[in-house]
């Protein structure tokens, strides 16, 4: 695993609660996160049942994507925040990963989450080692039907894609504001999916040609410090049993 760069880092947290609709926790967590020192950007996300952006929702599993001014701010949050305490006490399963930004383009809610931050380590990763990818899009209402018709083929490609370690579809608003967080063996695996997978390549051409997205963000990270399990295993610790 990669050691953290100095300055800004990100984190992704995937939490599954046992036998409950966890939606109320979203409301409880927002004011706490707004008051968290050192947390410069965050989004609470519902998750889908598949590996990409599907119509089905898993009401017991939720995610947090966060950008921190520095790693000690994340350490303090995990040690003392009531949000993190509930993850420890009430979650059936939880997985956490720290993310050193490699590069990003686009905006999320009108903002670049990494704008103005120095020392992120962007561009320092070579071609080896695992890479995390976050894609996020705000889909135009007039393009929703076309978007969701395209999802099954891309979902099927992800399931059989060599080099895709794990992936989850997520979103802020049902149907319209969608995201995918995925883990890849290396940069080459991402390139094979992006440029040589016919289903994905065809969809991206239509996205550009037909203007499906009102806003989008694509970000790459070097993941490190992975803890816990995702669907029964730590996807960044392949020596662990499934």
BAFI-326834 format. One record per residue: residue number from 1; residue in one letter; x, y, z of N, C-alpha, C, O, CB in turn. Coordinates in steps of 0.02 Angstrom, whole numbers, always signed. Atoms other than C-alpha are relative to their C-alpha. Glycine has a CB too. Example, Ala and Ser with C-alpha at 12.3 -4.5 7.8 and 13.67 -1.06 7.14 Angstrom:
<recs>
> tidren_torvex_neast_nnorth_nup_caeast_canorth_caup_ceast_cnorth_cup_oeast_onorth_oup_cbeast_cbnorth_cbup
> 1_a_+45_-59_+0_+615_-225_+390_+45_+60_+0_+97_+59_+33_-50_+1_+62
> 2_s_-42_-59_-3_+684_-53_+357_-39_+55_+37_-14_+110_+45_+20_+23_-71
</recs>
This chain:
<recs>
> tidren_torvex_neast_nnorth_nup_caeast_canorth_caup_ceast_cnorth_cup_oeast_onorth_oup_cbeast_cbnorth_cbup
> 1_x_+41_-60_+0_+0_+0_+0_+44_+63_+0_+100_+63_+24_-47_+0_+61
> 2_x_-37_-63_+6_+53_+179_-33_-6_+41_+64_-60_+45_+93_-26_+41_-59
> 3_x_+4_-45_-56_+98_+294_+109_-34_+64_-21_-33_+82_-80_+71_+14_+29
> 4_x_+36_-61_+16_-2_+454_+120_+46_+55_-22_+102_+61_+3_-41_+22_+60
> 5_x_-36_-62_+15_+58_+611_+36_-18_+51_+53_-67_+45_+88_-18_+25_-71
> 6_x_+17_-54_-45_+67_+767_+138_-56_+41_-30_-67_+40_-90_+62_+45_+14
> 7_x_+55_-42_+25_-80_+886_+126_-64_-40_-7_-75_-88_+28_+19_+31_-66
> 8_x_+67_+26_+9_-252_+842_+63_-1_-75_-14_+38_-100_-54_-35_+37_-55
> 9_x_+16_+69_+18_-314_+663_+64_-76_-6_-4_-113_+38_+18_+31_-52_+52
> 10_x_+71_+16_+1_-483_+585_+31_-10_-66_+36_+38_-101_+51_-28_-2_-72
> 11_x_+16_+65_-28_-572_+437_+108_-69_-22_-25_-111_+19_-43_+1_+2_+79
> 12_x_+64_+30_+20_-714_+320_+62_-18_-51_+53_+23_-93_+72_+4_-32_-71
> 13_x_+24_+43_-54_-819_+229_+191_-65_-33_-24_-112_+2_-44_-11_+40_+67
> 14_x_+58_+38_+22_-945_+92_+148_-28_-38_+60_+6_-82_+88_+18_-49_-59
> 15_x_+29_+24_-63_-1063_+47_+291_-65_-38_-13_-109_-13_-47_-12_+58_+49
> 16_x_+62_+38_+5_-1194_-90_+300_-28_-11_+70_+7_-35_+115_+12_-69_-36
> 17_x_+33_+9_-65_-1319_-91_+444_-42_-64_-1_-66_-85_-54_-44_+61_+16
> 18_x_+33_+65_-5_-1401_-250_+506_-76_+8_+6_-101_+34_+56_+27_-39_+60
> 19_x_+73_+7_-4_-1585_-272_+465_-39_+63_+10_-96_+60_+34_-15_-45_+53
> 20_x_+37_-62_-10_-1633_-88_+467_+5_+43_-63_+53_+37_-101_+28_+39_+62
> 21_x_-4_-53_+51_-1673_+50_+344_+43_+55_+30_+23_+87_+78_-72_+26_-20
> 22_x_-47_-47_-29_-1524_+162_+375_-10_+72_-23_+30_+115_-5_+70_-21_-17
> 23_x_+11_-67_+27_-1597_+315_+287_-2_+54_+54_+26_+108_+43_-63_+2_-39
> 24_x_+0_-53_-51_-1630_+411_+451_+70_+22_+21_+80_+79_+40_-38_-22_+60
> 25_x_-67_-19_-20_-1444_+406_+488_+28_+55_-45_+70_+94_-23_+46_-61_-2
> 26_x_-24_-53_+45_-1415_+516_+336_-17_+69_+29_+25_+114_+27_-31_-9_-70
> 27_x_+21_-64_-29_-1513_+656_+419_+39_+15_+63_+59_+72_+74_-75_+0_+14
> 28_x_-37_-10_-62_-1427_+631_+587_+73_+20_-13_+101_+60_+24_-3_-63_+42
> 29_x_-72_-9_+11_-1253_+632_+511_+17_+68_-31_+72_+93_-22_+26_-54_-44
> 30_x_-17_-61_+36_-1265_+790_+406_+24_+57_+45_+76_+86_+31_-59_+23_-40
> 31_x_-25_-55_-42_-1252_+920_+546_+66_-16_+33_+107_+29_+45_-51_+18_+52
> 32_x_-64_+19_-30_-1111_+822_+626_+57_+9_-50_+109_+36_-33_-2_-74_+24
> 33_x_-52_-7_+51_-1013_+816_+464_+13_+73_-17_+71_+93_-28_-20_-38_-63
> 34_x_-10_-72_+14_-1043_+1001_+431_+44_+33_+53_+80_+81_+37_-67_+36_-2
> 35_x_-41_-30_-53_-959_+1039_+598_+66_-35_+12_+99_-20_+62_-39_+0_+63
> 36_x_-61_+38_-10_-812_+920_+577_+61_+40_-22_+65_+60_-80_-3_-67_-37
> 37_x_-61_-38_+15_-644_+1009_+585_+42_-37_-51_+52_-98_-47_+41_+14_+63
> 38_x_-45_+28_+49_-531_+981_+436_-33_-37_-56_+1_-64_-100_+46_-45_+34
> 39_x_+37_+34_+53_-668_+907_+326_-22_+54_-51_-68_+92_-38_-63_-39_+29
> 40_x_+12_-55_+47_-668_+1018_+171_-55_-15_-51_-83_+30_-80_+64_+15_-37
> 41_x_+51_+19_+49_-789_+919_+61_-25_-69_+20_+15_-112_+39_+27_+1_-74
> 42_x_+26_+66_-15_-906_+772_+90_-67_-10_-35_-103_+38_-49_-8_-10_+76
> 43_x_+65_+19_+26_-1054_+680_+16_-21_-66_+31_+17_-115_+30_+2_-4_-78
> 44_x_+31_+62_-22_-1166_+550_+97_-36_-30_-60_-71_+6_-97_-49_+12_+60
> 45_x_+24_+32_+61_-1219_+423_-33_-38_-64_+16_-15_-106_+54_+59_-15_-47
> 46_x_+33_+64_+1_-1349_+288_-48_+35_-45_-50_+71_-21_-94_-75_+7_-16
> 47_x_-33_+46_+46_-1291_+131_-139_-50_-43_-37_-105_-56_-13_+50_-43_+38
> 48_x_+41_+46_+40_-1361_+20_-274_+16_-72_+16_+60_-87_+57_+10_+13_-74
> 49_x_-10_+71_-11_-1371_-168_-279_+52_-31_-47_+78_-85_-34_-65_-37_-7
> 50_x_-48_+27_+48_-1257_-191_-428_+68_+32_+8_+82_+64_+58_-25_+10_-71
> 51_x_-68_-27_-2_-1078_-142_-470_+2_+70_-31_+53_+105_-23_+48_-46_-37
> 52_x_-1_-67_+29_-1128_+16_-564_-64_+36_+19_-93_+22_+71_+8_-4_-78
> 53_x_+57_-43_-16_-1271_+143_-570_-65_-35_-19_-88_-26_-76_+6_+68_-34
> 54_x_+61_+36_+16_-1427_+34_-561_-60_+33_+33_-52_+76_+77_+6_-73_+23
> 55_x_+61_-27_-29_-1608_+74_-520_-14_-28_+69_-49_+5_+109_-59_-13_-45
> 56_x_+14_+30_-65_-1611_-43_-370_+43_+31_+55_+102_+44_+44_+13_-74_-2
> 57_x_-37_-30_-56_-1561_+30_-200_+5_-51_+56_-39_-92_+67_-36_+64_+25
> 58_x_-11_+40_-60_-1489_-58_-48_-8_+46_+60_+38_+84_+76_+71_-36_+0
> 59_x_+15_-49_-53_-1569_+35_+97_+38_-13_+64_+36_+28_+110_-74_-1_+15
> 60_x_-40_+13_-60_-1456_-47_+225_+73_+21_-7_+110_+21_+41_-4_-74_+17
> 61_x_-71_-16_+12_-1292_+7_+145_+7_+72_-25_-27_+93_-71_+31_-49_-52
> 62_x_-11_-70_+16_-1229_+186_+136_+74_+14_-4_+115_-25_+21_-33_+46_+52
> 63_x_-71_-17_+9_-1066_+272_+92_+12_+73_+17_-34_+115_+13_+22_-15_-72
> 64_x_-23_-68_-9_-970_+428_+136_+64_+9_-41_+112_-29_-33_+12_+17_+76
> 65_x_-61_-21_+32_-844_+509_+19_+20_+66_+32_-22_+111_+39_-9_+7_-78
> 66_x_-22_-59_-37_-739_+641_+107_+68_+22_-23_+110_-18_-42_+0_-15_+76
> 67_x_-65_-30_+15_-595_+759_+71_+23_+36_+63_-14_+76_+91_-3_+48_-62
> 68_x_-26_-26_-64_-484_+807_+219_+59_+46_-13_+99_+34_-59_+21_-57_+47
> 69_x_-56_-47_+8_-364_+953_+238_+67_-34_+12_+117_-15_-18_-8_+59_+48
> 70_x_-60_+38_-16_-236_+832_+310_-20_-64_+35_-76_-70_+60_+50_+42_+44
> 71_x_+17_+65_-28_-229_+654_+373_-19_+1_+74_-63_-37_+94_+56_-48_-10
> 72_x_+21_-1_-71_-237_+698_+560_-74_+17_+10_-104_-5_+58_+42_+49_+37
> 73_x_+72_-16_-6_-412_+770_+530_-42_-63_-7_-91_-71_+29_-21_+53_-52
> 74_x_+35_+64_+7_-471_+600_+470_+11_-43_+61_-36_-76_+85_+22_-37_-63
> 75_x_-14_+39_-60_-385_+516_+617_-44_+22_+58_-71_-19_+95_+74_+5_+19
> 76_x_+42_-26_-55_-478_+630_+739_-73_-19_-10_-107_-38_+37_+7_+76_+6
> 77_x_+69_+18_+15_-643_+598_+652_-13_-73_+17_-64_-89_+50_-16_+13_-73
> 78_x_+11_+71_-13_-624_+409_+662_+5_-16_+74_-28_-63_+98_+51_-41_-39
> 79_x_-9_+13_-71_-570_+418_+844_-56_+28_+43_-73_-1_+95_+65_+27_+23
> 80_x_+44_-35_-47_-699_+539_+914_-68_+20_-27_-110_+42_+12_+35_+60_+24
> 81_x_+64_-22_+26_-844_+576_+796_-56_-50_+19_-44_-110_+18_+4_+7_-77
> 82_x_+56_+46_-12_-1015_+505_+844_-21_-39_-63_-49_-93_-57_-59_+39_+26
> 83_x_+14_+37_+62_-1036_+456_+661_+43_-62_-3_+18_-117_-14_+12_+45_-62
> 84_x_-46_+57_+1_-882_+345_+667_-15_-48_+58_-7_-109_+50_+72_+23_+4
> 85_x_+17_+44_-56_-936_+279_+838_-60_-44_-18_-60_-103_+0_-16_+42_+63
> 86_x_+56_+41_+20_-1102_+221_+765_+21_-53_-51_-3_-109_-49_-56_+43_-30
> 87_x_-25_+51_+46_-1010_+136_+623_+29_-59_+39_+18_-117_+20_+54_+30_-46
> 88_x_-30_+54_-38_-913_+37_+753_-52_-41_+38_-47_-102_+43_+51_+28_+49
> 89_x_+46_+33_-46_-1062_-2_+864_-60_-32_-35_-84_-84_-13_-25_+50_+50
> 90_x_+64_+22_+28_-1209_-26_+746_+6_-32_-69_-42_-62_-93_-46_+58_-5
> 91_x_-6_+26_+68_-1139_-78_+577_+9_-76_+0_+46_-103_+41_+59_+33_-36
> 92_x_-11_+71_+12_-1152_-257_+519_+67_-11_-35_+100_-61_-24_-58_-30_-41
> 93_x_-63_+3_+37_-1005_-224_+404_+22_+70_-18_-20_+113_-32_-8_-44_-64
> 94_x_-26_-66_+18_-892_-76_+370_+68_-9_-34_+108_-51_-15_+7_+46_+62
> 95_x_-64_+0_+35_-749_-43_+250_+21_+73_-9_-19_+116_-28_-5_-36_-69
> 96_x_-27_-68_+3_-637_+111_+252_+65_-1_-39_+106_-47_-32_+11_+30_+72
> 97_x_-63_-5_+36_-499_+165_+135_+22_+73_-4_-19_+118_-13_-6_-30_-71
> 98_x_-30_-66_+8_-383_+315_+129_+25_+7_-72_+48_-42_-102_+58_+12_+51
> 99_x_-11_-10_+72_-353_+393_-42_+46_+60_-11_+29_+116_+7_-67_+11_-36
> 100_x_-44_-54_+19_-205_+495_-102_-18_+22_-72_-11_-18_-118_+76_-22_+4
> 101_x_+22_-21_+67_-267_+599_-250_+56_-2_-52_+112_+21_-39_-29_+71_+3
> 102_x_-46_+2_+57_-181_+567_-416_-19_+51_-54_+25_+76_-89_+1_-69_-30
> 103_x_+23_-48_+50_-287_+680_-526_-75_+1_-3_-108_-48_+14_+29_-17_-69
> 104_x_+72_-6_+6_-462_+743_-555_-18_+52_-53_+22_+96_-68_-32_+17_+67
> 105_x_+27_-52_+44_-567_+841_-678_-75_+3_+11_-108_-47_+25_+18_-15_-75
> 106_x_+72_-9_-8_-741_+913_-666_-18_+31_+67_+26_+52_+105_-35_-66_-8
> 107_x_+25_-33_-60_-850_+978_-526_-55_-43_+30_-86_-85_-3_-26_+71_-16
> 108_x_+52_+36_-37_-969_+912_-394_-39_+53_+39_-12_+84_+85_+31_-56_+48
> 109_x_+39_-52_-33_-1110_+1027_-340_+29_+69_-12_+26_+112_+32_-4_-13_+73
> 110_x_-28_-64_+16_-1024_+1170_-428_+70_+11_+26_+98_+66_+17_-43_+53_+25
> 111_x_-66_-7_-30_-858_+1138_-340_+48_-52_-27_+28_-108_-43_-4_-4_+76
> 112_x_-53_+48_+8_-693_+1056_-378_+23_-18_+71_+51_+25_+106_+60_+28_-44
> 113_x_-17_+17_-70_-665_+959_-214_+74_+9_+17_+91_+14_+76_-20_-70_+14
> 114_x_-72_-4_-13_-476_+974_-235_+30_+67_-19_+91_+76_-16_+35_-54_-38
> 115_x_-26_-66_+21_-462_+1155_-294_+33_+35_+59_+7_+35_+115_-58_+43_-28
> 116_x_-35_-40_-51_-337_+1260_-198_+39_-41_+50_+67_-12_+97_-49_+41_+36
> 117_x_-37_+41_-47_-259_+1112_-108_+68_-18_-29_+72_-46_-84_-40_-64_+18
> 118_x_-67_+18_+21_-72_+1091_-121_+20_-66_+33_-10_-88_+81_+51_+56_+18
> 119_x_-28_+60_-32_+27_+935_-85_-44_-61_-4_-41_-103_+41_+15_+15_+70
> 120_x_+44_+58_+4_-102_+810_-145_+34_-61_-29_+6_-116_-27_-60_+17_-40
> 121_x_-33_+57_+31_+25_+701_-232_-27_-18_-68_-15_-74_-92_-5_-59_+45
> 122_x_+28_+14_+66_-65_+714_-398_+56_-17_-49_+109_+15_-50_-41_+59_-26
> 123_x_-47_+17_+52_+25_+629_-540_+61_-38_+23_+107_-49_-17_+20_+60_-35
> 124_x_-60_+33_-25_+150_+538_-427_-2_-75_-9_+49_-107_+0_+10_+17_+72
> 125_x_+5_+72_+8_+86_+362_-462_+21_-20_-71_+1_+12_-120_-72_-24_+13
> 126_x_-19_+27_+65_+167_+264_-602_-53_-48_-24_-112_-41_-7_+69_-35_+4
> 127_x_+49_+46_+29_+85_+121_-694_-16_-59_+42_-58_-100_+23_+24_-23_-65
> 128_x_+10_+60_-41_+91_-6_-552_-38_+17_+63_-42_+75_+83_+66_-32_+17
> 129_x_+36_-9_-63_-12_-32_-396_-73_+15_-10_-93_+40_-62_+32_+55_+40
> 130_x_+72_-10_+6_-198_-22_-360_-19_+74_-7_+15_+118_+17_-36_-29_+60
> 131_x_+27_-67_+11_-299_+130_-413_-74_+0_+17_-110_-47_-1_+13_+24_-74
> 132_x_+71_-10_-13_-467_+191_-349_-26_+55_-47_+9_+104_-60_-13_+19_+75
> 133_x_+31_-48_+46_-584_+285_-467_-68_+20_+27_-108_-23_+45_-6_-29_-72
> 134_x_+66_-27_-16_-731_+396_-422_-26_+36_-61_+5_+83_-85_+3_+47_+62
> 135_x_+34_-36_+53_-849_+447_-561_-67_+24_+27_-101_-12_+63_-10_-44_-63
> 136_x_+62_-28_-26_-996_+559_-526_-32_+42_-55_+2_+77_-91_+12_+43_+63
> 137_x_+34_-37_+53_-1129_+633_-641_-69_+23_+25_-103_-12_+61_-8_-43_-63
> 138_x_+68_-24_-8_-1284_+740_-629_-33_-7_-69_-15_+28_-116_-2_+75_+26
> 139_x_+29_+19_+64_-1395_+669_-767_-58_+47_-18_-102_+59_+24_-24_-74_+1
> 140_x_+55_-42_+22_-1508_+783_-867_-65_-40_-2_-66_-98_-23_+15_+31_-70
> 141_x_+64_+35_-3_-1692_+738_-844_-19_-28_-68_-47_-83_-72_-55_+46_+26
> 142_x_+18_+22_+67_-1715_+724_-1032_+41_-60_-24_+24_-91_-74_+8_+57_-50
> 143_x_-44_+55_+20_-1576_+593_-1040_-3_-60_+47_+34_-107_+39_+72_+25_-5
> 144_x_+3_+54_-49_-1627_+482_-894_-16_-68_-32_+17_-118_-16_-51_+16_+53
> 145_x_+20_+64_+31_-1712_+348_-1001_+59_-29_-38_+72_-89_-33_-61_+10_-46
> 146_x_-56_+25_+39_-1562_+334_-1117_+56_-24_+46_+87_-75_+34_+27_+54_-48
> 147_x_-53_+20_-47_-1441_+328_-971_-14_-68_+30_+29_-112_+30_+7_+53_+56
> 148_x_+15_+62_-35_-1530_+188_-879_-9_-59_-48_-1_-117_-27_-61_+8_+42
> 149_x_+0_+55_+48_-1554_+87_-1037_+72_-24_-13_+82_-82_-31_-32_+23_-66
> 150_x_-70_+18_+13_-1364_+88_-1054_+32_-36_+59_+83_-70_+50_+40_+61_-16
> 151_x_-33_+26_-60_-1328_+32_-875_+10_-76_-1_+65_-98_+16_-41_+18_+60
> 152_x_-12_+73_-4_-1355_-159_-892_+61_-24_-38_+97_-67_-14_-61_-36_-25
> 153_x_-57_+22_+39_-1225_-178_-1029_+66_+19_+34_+113_-20_+36_-3_+29_-71
> 154_x_-61_-22_-35_-1095_-76_-932_+9_-41_+64_+65_-59_+81_-3_+75_+16
> 155_x_-2_+40_-61_-1139_-170_-772_+28_-70_-15_+70_-96_+22_-70_-5_+32
> 156_x_-24_+67_+19_-1111_-337_-860_+74_+2_-18_+111_-44_-1_-41_-27_-60
> 157_x_-70_-7_+17_-945_-275_-929_+43_+5_+63_+96_-26_+66_+12_+61_-45
> 158_x_-37_-6_-63_-887_-226_-754_+7_-67_+35_+60_-83_+62_-34_+50_+46
> 159_x_-1_+64_-35_-933_-396_-684_+52_-48_-29_+80_-88_+8_-68_-32_-2
> 160_x_-48_+46_+30_-821_-487_-808_+67_+33_-17_+110_+1_-48_-31_-29_-62
> 161_x_-60_-37_+19_-685_-354_-825_+60_-23_+39_+60_-21_+101_-11_+75_+10
> 162_x_-63_+15_-33_-510_-416_-787_+29_+63_+30_+31_+116_-3_+49_-33_-50
> 163_x_-33_-57_-32_-425_-302_-664_-45_+44_+42_-20_+87_+78_+32_+41_-50
> 164_x_+45_-37_-44_-582_-230_-582_-8_-40_+64_-37_-94_+64_-70_+12_-34
> 165_x_-1_+35_-64_-562_-279_-399_-68_+4_+34_-91_-46_+62_+54_+29_+45
> 166_x_+66_-10_-32_-727_-208_-335_-30_+65_-26_+7_+110_-47_+6_+2_+78
> 167_x_+34_-60_+23_-857_-78_-382_-68_+5_+33_-101_-46_+45_-7_+1_-77
> 168_x_+67_-10_-28_-1014_-2_-308_-30_+63_-30_+4_+114_-37_+3_+6_+78
> 169_x_+37_-58_+23_-1144_+115_-380_-29_+37_+60_-52_+6_+108_-55_-20_-49
> 170_x_+24_-41_-56_-1197_+259_-268_-33_+63_-27_-29_+76_-87_+58_+19_+48
> 171_x_+32_-61_+24_-1295_+421_-275_-25_+43_+57_-39_+19_+112_-56_-17_-45
> 172_x_+28_-48_-49_-1354_+577_-184_-76_+4_-6_-111_+2_+45_+30_+70_-11
> 173_x_+72_-2_+13_-1527_+588_-263_-18_-62_-41_+20_-82_-85_-20_+65_-38
> 174_x_+20_+58_+40_-1622_+438_-330_-4_+19_-74_-32_+70_-93_-69_-26_+23
> 175_x_+3_-3_+73_-1599_+417_-517_+44_+55_-31_+78_+42_-80_-70_+11_-22
> 176_x_-27_-58_+36_-1527_+590_-556_+73_+13_+15_+111_+28_-31_-41_+61_+16
> 177_x_-70_-15_-19_-1363_+614_-460_+33_-65_+20_+21_-92_+74_+4_+52_+58
> 178_x_-27_+67_-7_-1261_+457_-477_+76_+0_+1_+108_+46_-25_-25_-44_-56
> 179_x_-73_+7_-5_-1084_+398_-440_+18_-74_-1_-24_-117_+13_+26_+35_+63
> 180_x_-28_+67_-6_-975_+243_-450_+68_+6_+32_+110_+47_+12_+4_-35_-70
> 181_x_-67_+7_-30_-828_+200_-338_+26_-69_-18_-8_-119_-7_-2_+11_+78
> 182_x_-27_+64_+21_-715_+64_-406_+74_-5_+17_+109_+45_+22_-11_-9_-75
> 183_x_-69_+16_-14_-549_-19_-367_+28_-42_-57_-5_-88_-81_+8_-37_+68
> 184_x_-31_+32_+58_-429_-77_-503_+70_-23_+18_+103_+7_+61_+1_+47_-61
> 185_x_-67_+27_-14_-270_-180_-504_+54_+51_-17_+104_+55_+19_+11_-64_-39
> 186_x_-50_-49_+21_-176_-42_-595_-30_+45_-54_-88_+36_-74_+65_-34_-26
> 187_x_+24_-47_+50_-191_+98_-722_-17_-35_-66_-63_-14_-101_+53_+55_-12
> 188_x_+12_+35_+63_-183_-24_-868_-70_-31_-1_-102_-32_-53_+53_-54_-11
> 189_x_+67_+30_-3_-342_-111_-808_-53_+52_-12_-103_+38_-45_-11_-34_+68
> 190_x_+48_-54_+12_-434_+56_-806_-3_+16_-74_-57_+25_-102_+19_+63_+41
> 191_x_-2_-17_+71_-376_+94_-983_-35_-53_-42_-69_-37_-91_+73_+8_-23
> 192_x_+33_+53_+39_-435_-76_-1046_-76_+7_+3_-110_-2_-47_+21_-69_+25
> 193_x_+72_-8_-8_-608_-45_-976_-25_+63_-36_-76_+61_-71_-19_+4_+74
> 194_x_+23_-64_+27_-620_+137_-1031_+3_+2_-76_-42_+31_-108_+42_+56_+28
> 195_x_-11_-11_+72_-554_+120_-1208_-9_-63_-43_-14_-58_-104_+70_+26_-11
> 196_x_+6_+61_+40_-572_-63_-1258_-63_-39_+15_-78_-88_-19_+60_-43_+11
> 197_x_+65_+31_-13_-737_-113_-1179_-53_+32_-43_-69_+91_-33_-18_+4_+74
> 198_x_+46_-30_+48_-864_-88_-1317_-60_+34_+33_-79_+89_+14_-25_-52_-48
> 199_x_+59_-29_-31_-1013_-58_-1202_+15_+67_+32_-22_+115_+23_-29_-48_+53
> 200_x_-18_-62_-34_-926_+74_-1098_+20_+54_-51_-1_+111_-46_+57_-12_+50
> 201_x_-24_-48_+50_-842_+156_-1248_-59_+30_-39_-60_+90_-52_+49_-33_-48
> 202_x_+58_-24_+37_-1007_+168_-1342_-42_+48_+42_-65_+99_+17_-43_-59_-22
> 203_x_+38_-44_-43_-1096_+244_-1192_+34_+67_+7_+1_+119_+4_-9_-32_+69
> 204_x_-35_-64_-9_-961_+376_-1167_-4_+42_-63_-7_+104_-58_+72_-12_+19
> 205_x_+8_-40_+62_-972_+427_-1350_-69_+32_-1_-76_+91_-20_+9_-45_-62
> 206_x_+67_-29_-1_-1160_+451_-1329_-6_+54_+53_-39_+105_+42_-53_-55_+14
> 207_x_+1_-51_-53_-1135_+546_-1166_+24_+67_-28_-8_+119_-18_+44_-21_+60
> 208_x_-28_-62_+26_-1027_+674_-1256_-43_+27_-58_-58_+87_-60_+73_-12_-25
> 209_x_+36_-22_+60_-1126_+680_-1418_-69_+28_+17_-91_+77_-12_-8_-57_-50
> 210_x_+70_-18_-15_-1299_+694_-1337_-7_+41_+64_-63_+60_+82_-41_-63_+7
> 211_x_+3_-44_-59_-1254_+795_-1181_-41_-28_+57_-85_+6_+83_-27_+66_-20
> 212_x_+39_+32_-52_-1320_+672_-1051_+9_+34_+68_-38_+35_+108_+19_-72_+5
> 213_x_-16_-23_-67_-1235_+756_-902_-2_+76_+5_+25_+111_-39_+69_-26_+21
> 214_x_-4_-71_-15_-1264_+929_-830_+65_+17_+36_+89_+74_+33_-61_+22_+42
> 215_x_-62_-10_-37_-1109_+907_-721_+31_-69_+11_-5_-118_+18_-13_+37_+68
> 216_x_-33_+64_-12_-979_+772_-696_+68_+10_+32_+98_+64_+28_+7_-41_-65
> 217_x_-65_+0_-32_-822_+729_-599_+31_-69_-10_-2_-120_-4_-5_+17_+76
> 218_x_-38_+62_+5_-688_+598_-630_+64_+10_+41_+100_+58_+30_+17_-19_-75
> 219_x_-59_-7_-43_-552_+570_-499_+33_-68_+10_-1_-119_+14_-19_+31_+68
> 220_x_-39_+60_-11_-413_+443_-475_+41_+8_+63_+63_+63_+80_+46_-14_-61
> 221_x_-35_-1_-64_-327_+396_-313_+45_-61_+7_+32_-113_-23_-50_+4_+58
> 222_x_-39_+58_-23_-191_+285_-243_-29_-20_+68_-22_+18_+116_+77_+17_+5
> 223_x_+30_+20_-64_-282_+187_-107_+52_-29_+48_+99_-63_+26_-56_-51_-12
> 224_x_-44_+29_-51_-195_+142_+56_-39_-2_+66_-93_+27_+71_+65_+43_+8
> 225_x_+32_+2_-66_-240_+103_+237_-69_-30_-1_-112_-7_+36_-3_+69_+28
> 226_x_+66_+31_+5_-386_-9_+191_-15_-42_+62_+27_-82_+84_-5_-44_-64
> 227_x_+19_+35_-60_-480_-77_+342_-71_-26_-5_-113_+6_-37_+7_+44_+62
> 228_x_+67_+27_-1_-633_-187_+369_-14_-44_-60_+31_-67_-94_-50_+56_+3
> 229_x_+20_+44_+55_-732_-286_+242_-55_+31_-42_-94_+73_-19_-23_-68_+28
> 230_x_+51_-20_+50_-838_-256_+88_-25_-65_-30_+12_-101_-63_+31_+50_-56
> 231_x_+29_+64_+21_-956_-400_+50_+42_-58_+25_+56_-106_-12_-6_-3_-77
> 232_x_-33_+55_-33_-860_-509_+170_+75_-5_-7_+105_-51_+19_-28_-61_-24
> 233_x_-72_+2_+7_-682_-469_+120_+28_+70_-8_-8_+117_-24_+20_-44_-61
> 234_x_-35_-63_+14_-555_-331_+111_+27_-4_-71_+74_-41_-83_+58_+13_+52
> 235_x_-19_+8_+70_-537_-305_-77_+72_+21_-15_+99_+2_-67_-45_+40_-44
> 236_x_-70_-20_+9_-364_-226_-56_+48_-42_+40_+107_-25_+45_+9_+72_+17
> 237_x_-42_+48_-36_-298_-371_+48_-15_-69_-29_-50_-108_+4_-11_+2_+77
> 238_x_+20_+61_+34_-308_-518_-74_+20_-64_+37_-5_-118_+21_+29_-2_-68
> 239_x_-19_+60_-37_-224_-635_+49_-52_-19_+53_-49_-74_+81_+66_+11_+33
> 240_x_+53_+17_-48_-377_-625_+162_-50_-46_-32_-65_-38_-91_-34_+63_+27
> 241_x_+51_+44_+29_-506_-762_+139_-63_+38_-15_-79_+87_+20_-16_-58_+47
> 242_x_+62_-34_+17_-670_-711_+54_-52_-12_+53_-109_+13_+48_-27_-24_-68
</recs>
